Amino acid sequence: MKKKAAICIIMTMAMVSLSACDGMTIPDMTQQQETLVAEYAAGLLMKYDPLFDNTLMTDDQLAKASEKERIQKEREERTRQLAEQYLEKTKASQEKSSKKDKSKDTTKENKSSGPESISADSIGSFLGLDGLTVSYDGYRTLKSYPETGNNVFSVDAANGKELVVTNVKVTNPSDQAVDVDMFSSGTKFVLMLADGTTVSSSSTLLLDDFSIYKDKIEAGATVNTILLFEVNEGTSLSGAGVGIMTSDKQGVITVE
């Protein structure tokens, strides 16, 4: 039988045995004969082995497979192109948005290119201290404040330094007491020198320090407070000003 003969031939080529396929003896073969037998055995295996898929693709099936592969490649290429287009549009949109933001920032900077000029008696209005009149009342340069030394706290200038003490008068012209809380306001004060140098107000525990003042001012009363700055000895205050910075605006008072 063909199947039985094929098994015998395979056994021969595998050199498992040189005998015993239905008692027959397999003769010696030349190299060419062995090659032919091997090709024949392979053909039989493909024909009779139930585990081997004997359905080879026809020309039509090959064409369909090739077309399917081509379509798949086109889809992948189209997806890649769409992805690139999306990334380009996204990048362009981000750049456009960035330019708009920069333009807005520039406009905002132009609008607020310099601090607002505050007159000596309109500090209260600038700070939103309704019902109070707050005014700048000159300055002094000292080595120590307070000068009397009778207060619980005092501030001494460091070596080679001096204190610029600016006077700030807070008046309650109304007929009712008014609470003042500069401590919680977050307002910052700086001394702005003519050469562009700025000096922040000194942090103190002085009860009359306007930057941290927190108290009730009775009706018709006036409280004398100060802002204190430490500068190098001999610093010129000509053309200087006191800058006031709140959370949303800036102002400056000319020091005279």
C-alpha positions in Angstrom: 0.0 0.0 0.0 1.2 3.5 -0.7 0.9 4.8 2.9 2.8 1.8 4.2 5.5 2.1 1.5 5.9 5.8 2.4 6.5 5.0 6.0 9.1 2.4 5.0 10.9 5.0 2.8 10.9 7.6 5.7 12.3 5.0 8.0 15.0 4.3 5.5 15.9 8.0 5.0 16.0 8.5 8.8 18.3 5.5 9.0 16.4 4.1 11.9 16.8 0.7 10.3 18.0 -0.8 7.0 15.5 -3.5 7.0 12.0 -4.7 7.9 9.2 -3.2 6.0 7.1 -6.2 5.4 10.2 -8.3 5.5 11.8 -6.7 2.5 15.5 -5.6 2.4 16.2 -2.0 1.2 19.1 -2.0 -1.2 22.0 0.6 -1.0 21.2 3.8 -3.0 23.3 6.5 -4.7 23.2 10.1 -3.5 20.9 11.0 -6.4 18.5 8.1 -5.6 18.4 9.2 -1.9 17.5 12.7 -3.0 14.7 11.4 -5.2 13.4 9.2 -2.4 13.4 12.1 0.1 11.4 14.3 -2.3 8.9 11.4 -2.9 8.6 10.8 0.9 7.9 14.5 1.5 5.2 14.5 -1.1 3.6 11.4 0.5 3.6 13.0 3.9 1.9 16.1 2.6 -0.7 13.9 0.9 -1.5 11.4 3.7 -0.5 13.1 7.0 -3.8 14.2 8.6 -1.9 16.9 10.6 -0.6 18.5 7.4 -2.7 21.2 5.8 -2.8 20.0 2.2 -4.8 22.9 0.9 -2.1 25.0 -0.9 -3.2 28.5 -1.9 -4.4 28.9 -5.4 -3.4 31.9 -7.6 -6.7 33.5 -6.8 -6.2 33.1 -3.0 -2.7 34.4 -3.3 -4.0 37.5 -5.2 -6.6 38.0 -2.5 -4.0 37.7 0.3 -1.8 40.1 -1.5 -4.6 42.6 -1.9 -5.5 42.3 1.8 -1.9 43.0 2.7 -1.9 46.0 0.4 -5.1 47.4 1.9 -3.7 46.9 5.4 -0.5 48.7 4.5 -2.5 51.6 3.0 -4.6 51.8 6.2 -1.5 51.9 8.3 0.0 54.6 6.1 -3.2 56.7 6.2 -3.4 56.4 10.0 0.2 57.6 10.2 -0.5 60.5 8.0 -3.6 61.5 10.0 -1.6 61.2 13.2 1.1 63.5 11.8 -1.6 66.0 10.6 -3.2 66.0 14.0 0.2 66.6 15.7 0.9 69.5 13.3 -2.5 71.1 13.9 -2.1 70.7 17.7 1.4 72.2 17.6 0.2 75.1 15.5 -2.8 75.7 17.9 -0.5 75.7 20.9 1.9 78.2 19.3 -1.0 80.4 18.3 -2.4 80.3 21.9 1.1 81.0 23.3 1.4 84.1 21.1 -2.0 85.3 22.2 -1.0 84.8 25.9 2.3 86.7 25.3 0.4 89.5 23.6 -2.0 89.7 26.6 0.9 89.8 29.0 2.6 92.5 27.0 -0.5 94.6 26.9 -1.0 94.1 30.6 2.7 95.0 31.3 2.2 98.1 29.1 -0.8 99.1 31.1 1.0 98.7 34.4 4.5 99.7 33.3 4.8 102.0 36.3 3.4 102.4 39.8 0.5 104.8 40.4 1.5 108.2 41.9 -0.1 108.6 45.3 -0.5 112.0 46.9 0.7 112.4 50.5 -2.8 112.5 51.9 -4.5 109.8 49.8 -2.8 106.6 51.1 -6.0 105.6 52.9 -8.0 105.7 49.7 -5.3 103.8 47.8 -5.3 101.0 50.5 -9.0 100.9 50.7 -9.1 102.0 54.4 -12.6 103.4 54.2 -13.4 106.1 56.8 -9.7 106.8 57.6 -7.3 109.5 56.4 -3.8 108.2 56.0 -1.1 110.7 55.1 2.7 110.8 54.7 4.3 113.3 57.0 8.0 113.5 56.2 11.0 111.4 57.3 14.0 111.4 59.7 17.4 109.6 59.5 18.4 108.0 62.8 20.8 105.5 64.3 18.2 104.0 66.6 14.4 104.1 66.9 12.7 105.1 69.1 15.2 107.7 70.2 14.1 107.8 73.8 14.7 104.1 74.5 11.7 104.0 76.9 9.8 101.6 74.7 9.6 97.8 75.0 11.0 97.3 71.6 13.6 99.3 69.7 15.6 99.0 66.4 19.2 99.9 66.0 21.0 100.4 62.7 23.8 98.1 61.9 27.4 99.3 61.5 27.7 101.6 58.5 23.9 101.8 58.2 21.2 104.3 59.3 17.5 104.2 59.6 15.1 106.1 57.4 12.0 106.6 59.5 9.0 107.8 57.5 6.1 109.3 59.4 2.5 108.1 58.6 -0.4 109.7 60.3 -3.7 107.8 60.6 -6.8 109.9 61.4 -10.4 108.8 62.0 -12.5 111.8 61.1 -15.8 109.9 61.6 -17.9 109.8 64.8 -17.4 106.0 65.3 -14.4 103.9 66.1 -12.7 102.2 63.2 -10.7 98.9 63.3 -7.4 98.9 61.4 -5.7 95.7 60.4 -2.6 96.2 58.2 -1.1 93.1 59.6 -3.4 90.8 57.7 -3.5 92.9 54.5 -0.3 91.6 53.0 0.7 95.1 51.9 4.4 95.5 51.2 6.4 98.8 51.5 9.7 99.6 49.8 12.0 102.6 49.7 12.7 103.3 46.1 16.0 105.3 45.6 16.7 107.5 42.6 19.5 105.1 41.4 16.9 102.3 41.1 17.8 100.5 44.3 14.9 99.3 46.4 14.9 98.6 50.2 12.1 96.7 51.8 10.7 98.0 55.1 12.3 96.5 58.1 10.3 93.8 60.0 9.8 95.0 63.5 7.7 94.4 66.6 7.1 98.1 67.1 3.6 98.9 68.1 3.6 102.0 65.9 4.9 100.2 62.8 2.3 101.0 60.1 3.1 97.9 58.0 1.8 95.6 60.9 -0.5 98.1 62.7 -3.6 96.4 64.1 -5.8 98.4 66.5 -9.0 100.3 66.9 -8.8 104.1 66.3 -11.4 106.0 68.2 -13.7 108.6 66.6 -11.8 111.9 65.9 -8.5 110.4 67.0 -5.1 110.5 65.2 -2.4 107.9 65.5 1.2 108.5 64.6 2.8 105.5 62.9 6.1 104.9 61.0 7.6 102.9 58.2 11.3 102.0 58.9 14.0 101.3 56.3 17.7 100.6 56.8 20.1 102.1 54.3 23.8 102.8 53.9 25.0 105.8 55.8 25.0 108.9 53.7 22.5 107.5 51.2 20.9 110.4 49.2 17.1 110.4 49.4 16.8 113.1 46.7 14.2 111.8 44.2 13.4 108.8 46.4 9.9 107.5 47.0 8.0 105.0 49.2 6.5 102.2 47.1 3.2 100.5 48.2 2.4 97.1 46.8 -1.0 95.4 47.4 -2.2 92.2 45.8 -3.5 94.0 42.7 -1.8 97.4 42.4 1.3 99.5 43.0 1.7 103.0 44.1 4.5 105.4 45.1 4.7 108.5 47.3 7.5 111.0 46.8 9.8 111.4 49.8 10.3 115.0 50.7 
